[in-house]
Amino acid sequence: MKRKCKHIISSKDGKRAIYIDEDNYEEIKTYLFQDERHKKKFKFITDIILGCHRNPEVYDKEDIDDSCKDVTAMKFFKGQENDRIYCKEITTSEGTFVVVAAILLEKKKSKKLTQIQKSIIKNVGGYQYEI
């Protein structure tokens, strides 16, 4: 069964977009917009994604095996809270590049991925979205 997601923002040319998984929408939205610090960091990350730029310090692939090659992470406040939003990258049939914010993980504690984090990443890798 395909999962549903809600549109958040698109690039000016419409070729890139960011969505949030509908099942986790309230939790992720609450996290992103809880205060000015989180809003600014989210805007910084979305500007990088929508502008076709690359900054692995704040947004990077979580490529642990072939089942999750389209999984990425938005990285919030590395060295502090170290929160993550695991995302799925999709290209629609119209050619639009979409990033779906799927699962929020607060306070990542270790540099290496734990079994729980690997499990989350593999789950997100298996998600299929209705855009």
N, C-alpha and C positions, 0 to 999 in steps of 0.2 A: 504494500500500500504506500502510495506517495504521501509525503508529509507536506503540509501547507506552510507558507511563510508570508510575512507582511513586508511590503516595500517601505524602506526608510528614506533613501536618498539615491539619486542618480547623477552621473556626470552631466555636464552641460550638453555634450553631444549625444547623450543617451546610450553610449556604447558600454558603459559600466554602471553597475547598480549594487546597492547593499540592501539586504533583507534581513529579517529576524524570524527564526523558527517560531511558528504559531504556538506550539506546545510550551515553549519556554519564553514567550514574548514578554509577559509581565515581569518575570524575574530579571531578564536581561535589560529591558527598558528601565526598570527601577534602578538597576545598577548604573547604567550609562548616564542617567539624568538626575542622580541623587544630589549632586553638588557641582559647583563650577569647575572644580579640579577634574572630575570624571568627564564632564562635557567637553572641556578643552582637549583632553587626551583623546577622546573618541573622535573629535573633529580632526585632530592632527592625523590619526590613523586613517580615517576615511578620506582625507585629502590625499594621502599617499596612495591609497588604493585607487581612488577615482582618477587621479592624475597619472596613472601608469608608472608610478615611481616604485623604487624598491628600498626598503629600510628594514633589514632583518632584526634590528633591535626592538622594533614595535610590531612587525607583521612578517611572519615567516612560515614556511612549510613545516609540517610535522610528519615527515615522510619516513615512517618506521618500517613499512613494508608495502607491497603492491596493493593491498586492500584499502589503503588510506592515502594514496598519492595525491588526492585532491583536497586533503585536509590541511588547514592552516590555523595559526593562532594569532589573535590580537593580544599583544602583551602590554598590560597596564602596570606601570610603576615597578619596573624591575629593580631589584635591590631593596624594595620596600615591601608593599603588600604582595607584589608579584602575582597579580590576578591574570587569568587567561579567559578569553572567549574563543572556544574552538569553532572553526568555520568550515564550511564546505564550498569549494569553488566549482562553478558550473558555467558552461557556455550554452545559451539557449539556441534553439533552431534558427532564430533570427540573427545570431551572432553576438548577442549581448553577453558580456562577461559579468557574472553575478557572484557575489560573496554572500552566503547565508550564515549569519551568526547563529550557531546551533546550541551550544552548551556553555554555560558560565562555570568556571572553576575559580573560586576565590582562594587566595593565600597558598599558591604553589610553593612548597617548602624546599624541594630538593632541586639540584641542577639536573640530575638525571631523571628520566621518566619513571614513575612508579608503575606498578601493575594496574592500579586504578586509572591513572592517566592514559596508559596504553589502551586500556579497555574503552575509555571514553573516545579516544581518537579513532579506534577501530569501529566503534558504533557510528560515529559521525561519518566515517568513510563509507559505511553501508547505507546511509540515508539517501533517498531519492526525493527530489522536491518538485512540486507543482508550481511553476512560475507563472 
